[in-house]
Amino acid sequence: MDNSAPPVEPDNEDEEAIARFYPPSPPWGENAKLLVVGMAFVLAIVGVYLIRNVLAIVALAALVSFLVAPLIRLGEKHLHIPRGLALLLAYVLVFVGTLTFGALLASSIVQSVIELDPFGLVDEGRIWLLSEADVNGHVVVFGLTVDISAFVDSLQGSVLPGEGDSSAIDAEQILNYLGAGFAGVKTAVGIMTALITSVIITTLVAMYLNADSRRMHKATLVSFPPGYERDGYMMMAEQKSVWRGYLYGQLINSLITGLFVFVVLWAVGLPGAFLMGMIMVVLNMIPTFGPILAAIPGVLAALLSGSTRWPELENYWFALVVIGIYLLVVQLQANIIAPRVMGTAVNLRPAVILIGLMVGFQVGGLLGSLLAVPVIASIRDVGMYLWRKLIDVDPWPDAEPVQIPSDP
């Protein structure tokens, strides 16, 4: 029989007395834990759905912070700059570098577009189609008969600005043109405002992520359950290896591939070779499909404008030469460049990559396609860990004992 005196209720405002009087809460049962996990999972799904329009900015900000992090560590650890100042200098350097590179890039692209003469290409394409079409409106291209009879009348009547009849334009037409012009300016201003706002928000979120990265890293390390510290640290190191290897490797791969495309296309005399190289740099970030999409404008330019170095070469044959160049570039970047700069960062089968790209594009558009491969690789690693724990196998049997660092 318990003869101890009944406890005396402490003062509700005396927090120390409450902490001394009441015992720790009892542990949850298995059913309660499962219920909480299930509710948390459902709430997480609902939360992701509610913030789906913001996820793209958050993902892009996380990507920027991840790419800028090595520059911050360089300033802090090797140049012995305070972390806050290193973060500020890193983003200022990235901002100035982006503006400088963007200005040079824009100037070069404008020159490439002028060299390519898009209006002239359109007119040349129109004239070529009309000259190749027979009386029934059929065009034979590489042995295939294409029916363009539905477009013949519009092609014959279409003229470029400054061509055709120069009769006077009435006031209603002038007002229509002005209205269209103002609407276009309004749309352009709206797009630029939204773009600038998105860039500012993305940059601020990325800076906050970099500023809190050390705190988040330490919080993650101390949150591992007892006995799972090694597993948690090894999984974090594995995920960093996947994302760093893929993102930096894919960036270097795209730059090398785009430079190679520019040099070779310039050597064979394709107008706008620099623009085609930049298109390859951007689209090559998307595995498999990117280089194929990047080849389309180059082949069309070759088919319509021909070569400036081999003017006697027919456009058909020059387009075939350009197709061969792109095929060679795709093979080089897939079998030589990418393995050397990326190593085995993701190590996924081609079929898995193709399916992941389609799913990523469906979910997140271009950004989803860009991040699909490392996301799949991360899910694969987590799945392998869970499977090995289920069959009572050490997830990392060959790993040496490691000392968990305090810094990321």
Buried (B, 14 or more C-beta within 10 A) or exposed (E): EEEEEEEEEBEEEEEEBEEEEEEEEEEEEEEEEEEEEEEEEEEEEEEEEEEEEEBBBBBBBBBBBBBBBEBBBEBBEEEEBEBEEBBBBBBEEBEEEEEEEEEEBEEBBEEBBEBBBEEEBEBBBBEBBBEEBEEEBEBEEEEEEEEBEEBBEEBEEEEEEEEEEEEEEEEEEEEEEEEEEEEEEEEEEEEEEEEEEEBEBBBEBBBEBBBEBBEEBEEEBEEBEEEEEBBBBBBBBBBEBBBBBBBBBBBBBBBBBBEBBBEBBBEBBBBBBBBBBBBBBBBBBBBBBBBEBBBEBBBBBBBBBBBEEEEEBEBEEBBBBBBEBBEEBBEBBBEEBBEEBBEEBBEBEEEBBBEBBBBBBEBBEBBBBBBBBBBBBBEBBEEEBEEBEEEEEEBBEEEEEEEEEEEB
